[in-house]
Amino acid sequence: MRVTFCGVRGSTPAPGADYLRYGGHTSSVAFSRDEQSPPDLVVDAGTGLTAVTTLLGGRPYDGSILLGHLHWDHTHGLPFFAAGTTQGSRVEVYLPEQGSSAEQVLEGCFSPPHFPVVPSQLGGSWSFHGLDEGRHQVEGYDVLARDIPHPGGRCLGYRVSLGGANVAYVSDHNPTAWGPGPDGLGARHDNVLELAHGADVMIHDAQHRAAQFPDVAFLGHASPEYCVELAREARVRTLVLFHHAPDRSDDEIDEILADARRLAGADLTVHAAYEGLVLDLP
């Protein structure tokens, strides 16, 4: 299984010279079966979704998109996904079940007067589905969905597995909403531990440093320090710090990564997500 990071920011895109190495697009991660296969599963559709079109090299997209939640930084790439509107495309969009039509719910993200088109106008090859907690088969991948705390609507975390390889995707995540946890960094609650347990890779919200709390707790994110402790407890092999704050410069992310690696020690591999990062899982 190949994992390609197409957008790694949270909240808003981050253009400018200070954000070139890690990239400024918002959350989107593409999955392929192997190095030769095109992406056929994408998790989240921030502005980074546009890079999936480049990965496909002019081919139409034939696959699914899982949305963790419906905030702008996870949906704004949908109407600009050129490979999804190319002739021959097929796009299945899954979003957290809201108890009503998934397409109508998605219209809350883009529709007039705030945007010129509604989801149905993206083309007849698009379909929209609600997804609840539990185990699902999506494009041949095993997908475990679990509710995770994040303010402003239902939010799902995912564990994507294929052929024995597995990736936990936990963005966005507000662990302090469940209490301070054993070290004040946030609770390690059952749903997130289930998603992360023994994962080859965990992609986790690391938007704010621990020293910024509790002032930023209401925004609903986690810290790199929390990520490292969670990864250790869940016996994760590789941790990828994700959902970087939009004002976090490349140099600042370098510092955060260095601190996280010192905290992690030799038994846990830590990366800071950047646009174009590729992880191949055997």
C-alpha positions as CSV (number, residue, x, y, z in Angstrom):
1,M,0.0,0.0,0.0
2,R,1.3,3.4,-0.9
3,V,0.3,6.6,1.0
4,T,0.9,10.0,-0.6
5,F,0.5,13.3,1.3
6,C,-1.2,15.9,-0.9
7,G,-2.2,18.5,1.6
8,V,-0.9,18.7,5.2
9,R,-2.2,22.0,6.7
10,G,-5.1,22.7,9.0
11,S,-7.7,25.5,9.1
12,T,-6.6,27.5,6.0
13,P,-4.1,27.2,3.2
14,A,-0.7,28.7,3.8
15,P,0.8,30.4,0.8
16,G,4.1,32.2,0.8
17,A,7.9,31.7,1.0
18,D,7.9,30.5,4.6
19,Y,5.7,27.5,3.8
20,L,7.3,26.0,0.7
21,R,9.1,22.9,2.1
22,Y,6.1,21.5,3.9
23,G,3.5,22.9,1.6
24,G,0.4,25.1,2.1
25,H,-2.5,23.0,1.0
26,T,-5.1,21.7,3.5
27,S,-5.7,18.1,4.4
28,S,-5.8,15.3,1.8
29,V,-4.0,11.9,1.8
30,A,-4.1,9.5,-1.2
31,F,-3.9,5.7,-1.0
32,S,-2.8,3.4,-3.8
33,R,-2.5,-0.4,-3.8
34,D,1.2,-0.3,-4.7
35,E,3.8,1.9,-6.4
36,Q,2.4,1.2,-9.9
37,S,-1.3,1.6,-9.1
38,P,-3.1,5.0,-9.3
39,P,-4.8,6.4,-6.2
40,D,-8.2,4.9,-5.7
41,L,-8.9,6.0,-2.1
42,V,-8.5,9.6,-0.7
43,V,-9.0,10.6,2.9
44,D,-10.2,14.2,3.2
45,A,-10.7,16.7,0.4
46,G,-9.0,19.9,1.4
47,T,-7.3,22.0,-1.2
48,G,-4.6,19.2,-1.4
49,L,-7.1,17.1,-3.3
50,T,-6.1,19.1,-6.4
51,A,-2.7,17.3,-6.3
52,V,-4.4,13.9,-6.8
53,T,-5.2,15.1,-10.4
54,T,-1.4,15.5,-10.9
55,L,-0.7,12.0,-9.5
56,L,-3.2,10.6,-12.0
57,G,-1.3,12.1,-15.0
58,G,-4.4,13.1,-17.0
59,R,-6.4,9.9,-16.2
60,P,-9.9,10.2,-14.7
61,Y,-10.3,9.4,-11.0
62,D,-12.0,6.0,-10.3
63,G,-12.4,5.6,-6.6
64,S,-13.7,6.9,-3.3
65,I,-13.2,9.9,-1.0
66,L,-13.6,9.5,2.8
67,L,-14.3,12.8,4.6
68,G,-13.4,12.8,8.3
69,H,-15.7,15.8,8.9
70,L,-17.1,18.7,7.0
71,H,-15.1,21.7,8.0
72,W,-13.9,23.9,5.1
73,D,-10.2,22.8,5.3
74,H,-11.4,19.2,4.6
75,T,-14.0,19.8,1.8
76,H,-12.9,22.9,-0.2
77,G,-11.0,20.8,-2.7
78,L,-14.0,18.8,-3.9
79,P,-15.4,21.3,-6.6
80,F,-11.8,21.8,-7.9
81,F,-11.0,18.2,-8.3
82,A,-10.4,18.1,-12.1
83,A,-9.7,14.3,-12.3
84,G,-13.1,13.8,-10.7
85,T,-14.9,15.7,-13.4
86,T,-13.0,14.2,-16.3
87,Q,-15.0,12.0,-18.7
88,G,-14.8,8.4,-17.4
89,S,-14.4,9.3,-13.8
90,R,-16.3,7.7,-10.9
91,V,-16.2,9.4,-7.5
92,E,-17.9,8.0,-4.4
93,V,-17.9,10.5,-1.5
94,Y,-18.4,9.2,2.1
95,L,-19.1,11.5,4.9
96,P,-20.0,11.0,8.6
97,E,-23.7,10.0,8.8
98,Q,-25.8,12.9,9.8
99,G,-29.3,11.4,9.7
100,S,-30.3,13.0,6.4
101,S,-29.2,13.0,2.8
102,A,-25.4,13.1,2.5
103,E,-25.7,15.3,-0.6
104,Q,-27.9,17.8,1.1
105,V,-25.5,17.9,4.1
106,L,-22.6,18.5,1.7
107,E,-24.5,21.4,0.2
108,G,-23.8,23.2,3.5
109,C,-20.1,23.3,2.5
110,F,-20.7,24.6,-1.0
111,S,-23.8,26.0,-2.7
112,P,-25.2,29.4,-3.7
113,P,-25.0,32.1,-2.5
114,H,-21.6,31.1,-1.1
115,F,-20.4,29.0,-4.1
116,P,-21.7,28.9,-7.6
117,V,-22.5,25.1,-7.8
118,V,-23.9,22.4,-5.6
119,P,-22.5,18.9,-5.3
120,S,-24.9,17.4,-7.8
121,Q,-23.4,19.7,-10.5
122,L,-20.0,18.0,-10.2
123,G,-21.3,15.4,-12.6
124,G,-23.3,12.2,-12.9
125,S,-20.3,10.1,-11.9
126,W,-20.4,11.5,-8.4
127,S,-22.4,9.9,-5.6
128,F,-22.7,10.8,-1.9
129,H,-23.1,8.4,1.1
130,G,-23.4,8.7,4.8
131,L,-20.9,6.5,6.8
132,D,-21.4,5.4,10.3
133,E,-19.1,3.9,12.9
134,G,-17.9,0.3,12.2
135,R,-16.0,-1.7,9.7
136,H,-16.5,-1.1,6.0
137,Q,-15.2,-2.3,2.6
138,V,-14.3,0.8,0.4
139,E,-12.5,0.2,-2.9
140,G,-11.2,-3.1,-1.5
141,Y,-9.6,-1.5,1.5
142,D,-10.7,-2.5,5.0
143,V,-11.9,0.7,6.7
144,L,-12.6,1.0,10.4
145,A,-14.4,4.3,11.3
146,R,-14.7,5.6,14.8
147,D,-16.1,8.8,16.3
148,I,-13.4,11.1,17.7
149,P,-13.8,14.3,19.6
150,H,-13.6,17.5,17.6
151,P,-16.0,20.5,18.0
152,G,-18.4,21.7,15.3
153,G,-20.1,18.5,14.0
154,R,-19.5,14.8,13.9
155,C,-15.9,13.7,13.2
156,L,-14.6,10.3,12.2
157,G,-11.2,8.9,12.5
158,Y,-10.2,6.0,10.2
159,R,-8.0,2.9,10.1
160,V,-7.3,1.9,6.5
161,S,-5.9,-1.6,6.0
162,L,-4.8,-3.6,3.0
163,G,-2.9,-6.9,2.8
164,G,-1.7,-6.7,6.4
165,A,-0.6,-3.1,6.2
166,N,-2.6,-0.5,8.1
167,V,-2.7,3.3,8.6
168,A,-4.5,5.2,11.3
169,Y,-5.8,8.6,10.2
170,V,-6.7,10.8,13.2
171,S,-7.4,14.3,12.0
172,D,-8.8,16.4,13.6
173,H,-8.7,15.4,17.2
174,N,-9.4,17.2,20.5
175,P,-8.2,14.8,23.3
176,T,-8.4,17.4,26.1
177,A,-12.2,17.4,25.5
178,W,-12.2,13.9,27.3
179,G,-10.0,15.1,30.1
180,P,-6.3,15.9,30.8
181,G,-5.1,12.3,30.6
182,P,-2.2,11.0,32.6
183,D,0.2,13.8,31.7
184,G,-2.1,16.8,31.0
185,L,-1.8,16.4,27.2
186,G,-5.2,14.9,26.7
187,A,-7.1,11.6,27.3
188,R,-6.2,8.4,25.5
189,H,-9.8,7.3,24.9
190,D,-10.8,3.9,23.6
191,N,-11.8,4.9,20.0
192,V,-8.5,6.5,19.2
193,L,-6.5,3.7,20.9
194,E,-8.5,1.2,18.7
195,L,-7.7,3.1,15.5
196,A,-4.0,3.4,16.5
197,H,-3.2,0.1,18.1
198,G,-0.2,-1.5,16.4
199,A,-0.6,0.6,13.3
200,D,2.3,0.7,10.8
201,V,1.6,4.4,10.4
202,M,-0.4,6.9,12.4
203,I,-1.2,10.2,10.8
204,H,-2.3,12.5,13.6
205,D,-3.4,16.1,14.3
206,A,-0.4,18.1,15.7
207,Q,-1.6,21.6,15.1
208,H,-0.6,23.2,18.5
209,R,2.4,22.8,20.8
210,A,1.6,21.6,24.3
211,A,2.8,24.9,25.7
212,Q,-0.1,26.7,23.9
213,F,-2.7,24.9,25.9
214,P,-5.2,25.5,27.5
215,D,-5.6,28.8,25.5
216,V,-6.1,26.9,22.2
217,A,-8.1,24.0,23.5
218,F,-11.4,25.4,22.2
219,L,-10.1,25.1,18.6
220,G,-10.2,21.3,18.9
221,H,-6.7,20.1,18.1
222,A,-3.8,18.1,19.6
223,S,-0.1,18.6,20.2
224,P,3.0,16.8,18.9
225,E,3.8,15.9,22.5
226,Y,0.4,14.2,22.7
227,C,1.0,12.4,19.4
228,V,4.2,10.9,20.6
229,E,2.8,9.6,23.9
230,L,-0.3,8.2,22.1
231,A,1.9,6.5,19.5
232,R,4.1,4.9,22.2
233,E,1.0,3.7,24.2
234,A,-0.6,2.2,21.1
235,R,2.7,0.7,19.8
236,V,2.6,2.6,16.6
237,R,5.6,2.0,14.3
238,T,5.7,5.3,12.5
239,L,4.1,8.6,13.5
240,V,3.4,11.4,11.0
241,L,2.7,14.8,12.5
242,F,-0.1,16.3,10.4
243,H,-2.5,19.3,10.1
244,H,0.1,21.9,10.7
245,A,-1.1,25.3,11.8
246,P,-1.4,27.7,8.9
247,D,1.0,30.2,10.5
248,R,3.6,27.5,11.3
249,S,6.7,28.2,9.2
250,D,8.9,25.6,7.7
251,D,11.6,26.4,10.2
252,E,9.1,26.1,13.1
253,I,8.0,22.7,11.9
254,D,11.6,21.6,11.7
255,E,11.9,22.5,15.4
256,I,8.7,20.7,16.3
257,L,9.9,17.6,14.4
258,A,13.3,17.7,16.2
259,D,11.7,18.0,19.6
260,A,9.2,15.1,18.8
261,R,12.0,12.9,17.7
262,R,14.0,13.5,20.9
263,L,10.8,12.7,22.9
264,A,10.1,9.6,20.9
265,G,13.5,8.0,21.2
266,A,14.8,5.2,19.1
267,D,11.8,2.9,19.1
268,L,9.4,5.3,17.2
269,T,10.0,6.8,13.8
270,V,8.6,10.3,13.5
271,H,8.0,12.4,10.4
272,A,6.4,15.8,9.8
273,A,4.0,15.5,6.9
274,Y,4.9,17.5,3.8
275,E,3.3,17.7,0.4
276,G,4.7,14.9,-1.7
277,L,5.8,12.6,1.1
278,V,5.3,9.0,0.0
279,L,5.2,6.0,2.4
280,D,5.3,2.5,0.9
281,L,4.0,-0.1,3.3
282,P,4.8,-3.8,2.5
